[in-house]
Amino acid sequence: MELKALTMSLLLLLLSFLLYVYFFSRGKKYSKKLPPGSLGLPLIGQSFTFQKAMKDDKIEEWIQKGIVKHGPIWKACLFGSPVVVLHGTSANKFVYTCAGGKLANTHPPSVSRILGRKSIVKMTGDNHKRLKEALFSFLKPDVLKQFVAKIDEETQNHLETHWHGRNEVQVQPLLKTLTFNVICSLVFGIERGPKRDQFLPPFKDMIRSFIAIPVNLPFTQFNRGLKARKQVVALLVDLLHEKREALKEQKQQPSAHKDQDLITSLLKTQYDDSSEMMSDEMIIDNVIVLMLGGYDTISVLLTLIVKCLANNKPVYLNIAQEQEEIMKNKSPGEALTWEDLTKMKYTSRVVSETLRLHPPVNVHFQRATQDIEYEGYIIPKGWQVMVSASMTHMDDNIFPNPTMFDPTRFEKHAPSPPPFSLLSFGAGPRMCPGMEFAKMESLVMIHRLVTLFTWELLNKDESFKRSPFPEFDQGLQAQISPIIR
């Protein structure tokens, strides 16, 4: 087994080198029309400086150096692949709306292996469109309304179990626990208990291997991640069988959405004309996508909101006042409703500003499926294209005083940001289907947190590293106090 893994790893390295030679040779064909810049050393290029900039959350500085030297369109080489770096709202529009399937999603090999070949991030064209519609049917606002009370129940249980009775907490690990439990409830339809607990250990191993070096040897993180994926898939196969049997017994109509989880919603597509598209493999791969997205992306957003509120007292006081007004009209322990969330105008702006200042995912890659001409330059087939959410969000021509945390940017009377200037959840046809879900979960959590606790950060300047999501060095340590009513 070890010999086989070593052989596969060597073949992967050889393939990477051959692909680099292929892409480089295609680039030479258009040498006079290629963007300015350098591909650097074979395979390596600018990978080390890029990786360090990502880890230190300084990707804007890395990109800005290229812009100063070459302009808003320039080339580099990252992890063995030539990349064209683009900046500006027009470039964002080009990347997110490029017609005719000229650009497709691309990810490091480790990400592709963990997510699966039938995941939405691997799909293009009509397949991507149909799959996105299937996911949106579960994640659109009129369906999400019925899940507010369930998210609220999970949130209240979480705070009672993990926050009450403590003087100090590590915010980020605890909020990861919360988002995992919400996923299990709404995506899997699994209540708290042993079955839910089975998913957590392999789930964490999958996440740790998300951007691991794709060398499948017994001692590598990538190997542990692949084994963890097999465990998760096995658990999901059993869960699909249970859900399918429950559907048969209940004889539910395919169009019914009430009180169902995502797996049940996707299984129902097998009863209509979409059955060929929505195979069990496709359901499993896309459940894994939502598992990973809902776990890290939303927990990061919630953690950053906690940090921003602690460091911006006037903003915190405005949110507390808004949430107290909502609480006045509810009896103790009464669940939140969708109507309550629609009243959280200021809180919603705080969520938007947090996403602008600290996008959970700050770079987006696409791969050219054919030779593309853009602004007089050629992007050869197989080359990648990169845009940065944080680079756009920090552009003072779009957002004045961009480093300032200012939720009033999103007030009705404020000038609207230009199209394709907010990229926290992607844009255009590539908009993340989980955007409304993330915002809904954030509003519920903020309400419960600010009406139950006050908090101070033990280190207001605690830094984080990106791997690829922000990870606080000490988990964002906070001193908390219950609000006595």
C-alpha positions in Angstrom: 0.0 0.0 0.0 2.8 2.4 0.9 4.6 1.6 -2.4 1.5 2.3 -4.3 1.0 5.6 -2.5 4.6 6.6 -3.2 4.3 5.7 -6.9 1.1 7.8 -7.2 2.8 10.7 -5.5 5.8 10.5 -7.9 3.4 10.3 -10.9 1.6 13.4 -9.6 4.8 15.3 -9.4 5.7 14.2 -12.9 2.3 15.2 -14.1 2.6 18.6 -12.5 5.9 19.2 -14.2 4.6 18.1 -17.6 1.6 20.4 -17.2 3.9 23.3 -16.3 5.9 22.6 -19.5 2.7 22.4 -21.5 1.3 25.7 -20.1 4.7 27.4 -20.5 5.0 26.2 -24.1 1.5 27.5 -24.9 2.4 30.8 -23.3 5.5 31.2 -25.5 3.1 30.9 -28.5 1.5 34.2 -27.4 4.6 35.7 -25.8 4.0 39.2 -27.3 0.3 39.2 -26.2 0.7 37.8 -22.7 0.2 40.1 -19.7 3.5 41.5 -18.2 5.1 39.8 -15.3 7.2 36.7 -14.7 6.5 33.0 -14.2 9.6 32.6 -12.1 11.3 29.3 -11.4 9.6 26.2 -12.9 6.7 24.9 -10.8 7.6 27.2 -7.9 7.2 30.7 -9.4 5.9 33.1 -6.7 4.2 30.3 -4.7 6.2 30.9 -1.5 5.6 34.6 -1.3 2.0 34.2 -2.2 1.5 31.5 0.5 3.2 33.7 3.1 1.0 36.7 2.1 -2.1 34.5 2.4 -1.1 33.1 5.8 -0.3 36.6 7.2 -3.5 38.1 5.7 -1.5 40.5 3.6 -2.6 39.4 0.1 -3.5 43.0 -0.8 0.2 44.0 -0.3 1.3 41.0 -2.5 -1.1 42.0 -5.3 -0.3 45.7 -5.0 3.4 45.1 -5.5 2.5 43.4 -8.8 0.2 46.3 -9.8 2.9 48.9 -9.1 5.3 47.0 -11.2 3.1 45.8 -14.0 -0.3 47.4 -13.8 -3.8 45.9 -13.0 -3.2 42.9 -15.3 -0.1 40.7 -14.7 1.1 37.1 -14.7 2.7 34.9 -12.1 3.1 31.2 -11.4 1.4 29.6 -8.4 1.8 26.0 -7.4 2.9 24.9 -10.8 0.2 26.8 -12.8 0.5 30.1 -14.7 -1.9 32.6 -13.2 -3.1 36.0 -14.6 -3.9 38.4 -11.7 -6.6 40.9 -12.3 -7.8 43.9 -10.3 -10.8 46.2 -10.6 -14.6 45.9 -10.8 -14.5 45.5 -14.6 -12.1 42.6 -14.1 -14.4 41.1 -11.4 -17.3 41.3 -13.8 -15.3 39.6 -16.5 -14.3 36.7 -14.2 -17.7 36.1 -12.7 -19.8 36.6 -15.8 -17.5 35.3 -18.6 -20.0 33.7 -21.1 -19.7 30.5 -23.1 -18.0 28.5 -20.3 -14.7 30.2 -21.1 -13.8 30.2 -17.4 -14.4 27.4 -15.0 -13.9 26.9 -11.2 -10.5 25.6 -10.3 -9.0 24.5 -7.0 -5.8 22.9 -5.7 -5.8 19.1 -6.2 -6.3 18.5 -2.4 -9.6 20.6 -2.5 -10.9 18.8 -5.5 -10.2 15.3 -4.0 -11.8 16.2 -0.7 -14.9 17.8 -2.2 -15.5 15.2 -4.9 -15.8 15.1 -8.7 -19.6 15.8 -8.7 -19.5 18.9 -6.4 -20.8 22.2 -7.6 -17.4 23.7 -7.5 -16.3 21.2 -10.2 -19.4 21.7 -12.4 -19.6 24.0 -15.5 -22.2 25.1 -17.9 -25.7 23.6 -17.8 -24.7 21.1 -15.1 -23.5 23.9 -12.8 -26.7 25.8 -13.5 -29.1 22.9 -12.8 -27.2 21.9 -9.6 -27.2 25.5 -8.4 -31.0 25.7 -8.9 -31.4 22.5 -6.9 -29.4 23.9 -4.0 -31.1 27.3 -4.2 -34.5 25.6 -4.0 -33.5 24.7 -0.4 -31.5 27.9 0.4 -33.9 30.6 -1.0 -35.4 33.0 1.5 -39.0 31.7 1.4 -37.7 28.2 2.4 -35.2 29.5 4.9 -38.0 31.2 6.8 -39.1 28.0 8.4 -35.6 27.3 9.7 -35.2 30.4 11.9 -36.7 28.7 15.0 -34.5 25.6 14.5 -31.3 27.7 14.2 -32.4 29.7 17.3 -33.0 26.5 19.2 -29.5 25.3 18.4 -28.0 28.7 19.3 -29.7 28.9 22.7 -28.7 25.3 23.5 -25.1 26.1 22.5 -24.9 29.2 24.6 -26.4 27.4 27.6 -24.0 24.5 27.3 -20.8 26.2 26.3 -21.0 29.8 27.5 -23.1 30.1 30.7 -21.1 29.6 33.9 -17.8 30.6 32.3 -15.7 33.7 32.8 -13.5 33.2 29.8 -14.0 31.5 26.4 -12.2 30.8 23.2 -14.7 32.3 20.8 -13.7 30.7 17.5 -13.6 27.0 18.5 -17.0 27.4 20.2 -18.6 29.0 17.2 -17.3 26.2 15.1 -19.1 23.8 17.4 -22.3 25.9 16.9 -22.1 25.9 13.1 -21.4 22.2 13.1 -24.6 21.5 15.1 -26.6 23.8 12.8 -25.3 21.9 9.8 -26.2 18.6 11.3 -29.7 19.8 12.1 -30.6 21.5 8.8 -28.4 19.7 6.2 -28.4 16.2 7.7 -31.6 16.3 9.7 -29.8 14.7 12.6 -30.7 15.6 16.2 -28.2 16.0 19.0 -26.9 12.7 20.1 -24.4 9.8 19.2 -25.2 9.8 15.5 -24.4 13.5 15.2 -21.1 13.0 17.2 -20.0 10.3 14.7 -19.5 12.9 12.0 -17.3 15.3 13.9 -13.8 13.6 14.1 -13.6 12.7 10.4 -15.2 16.0 9.5 -12.4 17.9 11.2 -9.7 15.7 9.5 -11.2 16.6 6.1 -11.0 20.3 6.9 -7.4 20.1 8.0 -6.4 18.5 4.7 -8.3 21.0 2.6 -5.2 22.8 1.3 -2.7 20.0 2.2 0.1 19.1 -0.2 -1.5 16.4 -2.4 1.0 13.6 -1.6 -0.9 10.5 -0.6 1.5 8.8 1.8 0.5 7.2 5.1 2.1 9.9 7.2 0.7 12.9 5.3 -2.2 15.1 6.2 -3.6 14.6 2.7 -3.7 10.8 3.3 -5.6 11.4 6.6 -8.0 13.7 4.8 -8.8 11.1 2.1 -9.4 8.5 4.8 -11.7 10.9 6.6 -13.6 11.6 3.5 -14.2 7.8 3.1 -15.6 7.7 6.6 -17.9 10.7 6.0 -19.1 9.3 2.7 -19.9 5.9 4.4 -21.9 7.7 7.1 -23.7 9.8 4.4 -24.5 6.6 2.4 -26.2 5.2 5.4 -28.0 8.5 6.0 -29.3 8.6 2.4 -30.7 5.1 2.8 -32.5 6.1 6.0 -33.9 9.3 4.4 -35.0 7.5 1.3 -36.9 4.8 3.3 -38.5 7.6 5.3 -39.7 9.3 2.1 -41.2 6.1 0.9 -43.0 5.6 4.2 -44.3 9.1 4.4 -45.2 9.3 0.7 -44.3 13.0 0.6 -44.8 15.0 -2.5 -41.5 16.1 -4.3 -42.6 19.7 -4.1 -43.0 19.8 -0.3 -40.4 21.7 1.6 -41.9 21.8 5.1 -39.7 20.6 8.0 -37.2 18.9 5.7 -33.4 18.9 5.7 -31.2 19.4 2.6 -30.5 15.7 2.1 -34.3 15.0 1.9 -34.8 18.0 -0.4 -32.1 16.7 -2.8 -33.4 13.1 -2.6 -36.8 14.4 -3.8 -35.2 15.5 -7.1 -34.8 11.8 -7.9 -38.6 11.6 -8.2 -38.8 14.2 -11.0 -37.2 14.8 -14.3 -33.9 15.7 -12.7 -33.2 12.2 -11.5 -30.4 11.5 -13.9 -28.5 14.6 -12.8 -29.0 14.3 -9.0 -27.3 10.9 -8.4 -26.4 9.7 -4.9 -22.8 10.6 -5.6 -23.8 14.2 -6.6 -25.9 14.5 -3.4 -23.1 13.3 -1.2 -20.4 15.5 -2.8 -22.5 18.6 -2.5 -23.6 17.9 1.0 -19.8 17.8 1.8 -19.4 21.2 0.0 -22.1 22.7 2.2 -20.7 21.0 5.3 -17.3 22.6 4.7 -18.7 26.0 3.7 -21.2 26.2 6.5 -18.7 25.1 9.1 -15.6 27.3 8.4 -17.1 30.2 6.4 -19.9 31.0 8.8 -18.0 30.3 12.0 -15.3 32.7 10.8 -17.9 35.4 10.0 -19.4 35.0 13.5 -16.0 35.2 15.2 -15.0 38.3 13.3 -18.3 39.9 14.2 -17.6 39.2 17.9 -14.2 40.8 17.4 -15.4 43.9 15.5 -18.2 44.6 18.1 -15.7 44.3 21.0 -13.4 46.8 19.3 -16.1 49.2 18.2 -18.2 50.1 21.3 -20.6 52.6 19.5 -21.5 49.9 17.0 -22.0 47.4 19.8 -24.3 49.8 21.6 -26.4 50.4 18.5 -26.8 46.7 17.9 -27.6 46.1 21.6 -30.4 48.7 21.4 -31.9 47.2 18.2 -31.9 43.7 19.7 -33.4 44.9 23.0 -36.3 46.4 21.1 -36.9 43.1 19.4 -36.7 41.3 22.7 -39.3 43.5 24.3 -42.0 42.1 22.1 -41.1 38.5 23.0 -41.8 36.3 26.0 -38.7 34.7 27.8 -37.3 31.8 25.7 -39.7 32.5 22.7 -38.1 31.6 19.4 -37.1 34.2 16.9 -39.1 34.5 13.6 -38.3 35.6 10.1 -40.2 38.8 10.8 -37.8 39.5 13.8 -34.8 39.1 11.4 -36.3 41.6 9.0 -36.3 44.2 11.8 -32.6 43.9 12.3 -31.6 46.6 9.8 -28.6 47.9 11.6 -27.4 44.4 12.6 -27.6 43.4 8.9 -25.4 46.3 8.0 -22.8 45.2 10.6 -22.8 41.8 9.0 -22.2 43.3 5.6 -19.4 45.6 6.8 -17.7 42.6 8.6 -17.8 40.7 5.3 -16.3 43.7 3.5 -13.5 44.3 6.0 -12.7 40.6 6.5 -14.0 38.3 3.7 -13.7 34.7 4.8 -12.3 33.8 1.4 -10.2 36.5 0.0 -9.0 35.2 -3.4 -11.0 33.5 -6.1 -9.5 31.4 -9.0 -11.0 30.4 -12.4 -9.4 28.4 -15.2 -9.5 29.3 -18.9 -11.1 26.4 -20.8 -10.0 28.1 -24.1 -7.8 30.9 -25.2 -9.4 34.2 -24.1 -8.6 37.7 -25.0 -9.0 40.4 -22.3 -8.0 44.0 -22.5 -5.7 43.3 -25.4 -3.9 40.4 -23.7 -4.2 36.6 -24.3 -5.0 34.3 -21.4 -4.0 30.9 -22.8 -6.2 27.8 -22.3 -5.3 26.0 -19.1 -4.0 29.2 -17.4 -5.7 30.4 -14.2 -7.2 33.8 -13.5 -7.3 35.2 -10.0 -9.2 38.1 -8.5 -9.1 39.2 -4.8 -12.1 40.1 -2.8 -10.1 41.9 -0.1 -8.1 43.9 -2.7 -11.4 45.2 -4.1 -12.9 45.8 -0.7 -9.8 47.8 0.4 -9.9 50.1 -2.7 -10.4 53.6 -1.4 -11.9 54.7 -4.7 -14.8 52.4 -4.0 -14.9 52.5 -0.2 -13.6 55.7 1.4 -11.4 55.0 4.5 -11.5 51.3 3.7 -9.8 50.1 6.9 -12.4 51.8 9.1 -15.2 49.6 10.4 -18.3 51.6 9.3 -21.7 49.9 9.0 -23.2 53.2 7.8 -21.7 52.5 4.3 -24.7 50.2 3.8 -27.5 52.6 4.9 -30.2 53.3 2.4 -29.1 56.9 1.9 -25.5 56.0 1.4 -24.1 55.7 -2.2 -24.5 52.1 -3.4 -21.3 50.2 -4.0 -20.8 49.7 -7.8 -21.6 46.3 -9.2 -19.0 43.6 -8.6 -17.3 45.5 -5.8 -18.5 43.2 -3.0 -17.2 39.7 -3.5 -17.5 38.0 -0.1 -19.9 35.4 -1.6 -18.7 35.7 -5.2 -20.8 37.5 -7.7 -23.1 37.0 -10.8 -23.7 33.4 -11.9 -21.0 32.3 -9.4 -22.7 33.8 -6.3 -22.6 31.4 -3.4 -26.0 29.8 -2.8 -25.4 29.8 0.9 -25.2 33.6 1.2 -28.7 34.2 2.7 -28.3 31.2 5.0 -25.0 32.6 6.4 -26.6 36.0 7.0 -29.6 34.4 8.7 -27.5 32.3 11.1 -25.4 35.4 11.9 -28.4 37.5 12.8 -29.8 34.8 15.1 -26.4 34.3 16.8 -25.9 38.1 17.3 -29.3 38.5 18.8 -28.8 35.8 21.4 -25.2 36.8 22.2 -25.8 40.5 22.8 -29.0 40.0 24.8 -27.4 37.3 27.1 -23.8 38.5 27.5 -21.3 41.3 27.5 -17.7 40.6 26.5 -14.2 42.0 26.4 -11.3 40.6 24.4 -8.3 39.6 26.4 -6.1 40.8 23.6 -7.8 43.4 21.4 -5.0 43.0 18.8 -5.0 39.2 18.7 -4.0 38.3 15.1 -5.0 35.5 12.8 -3.5 33.4 10.1 -5.3 32.2 7.0 -5.1 28.5 6.2 -7.1 29.3 4.0 -9.8 30.6 6.4 -8.8 33.0 9.2 -7.7 31.2 12.4 -7.0 33.3 15.5 -3.7 32.5 17.2 -5.4 31.9 20.6 -8.9 31.2 19.3 -10.0 34.8 20.1 -10.0 34.7 23.9 -12.7 36.8 25.6 -13.9 37.5 29.1 -17.7 37.2 29.3 -20.3 38.3 31.8 -24.0 37.2 31.8 -26.6 40.0 31.5 -28.8 39.9 34.7 -32.4 40.8 34.0 
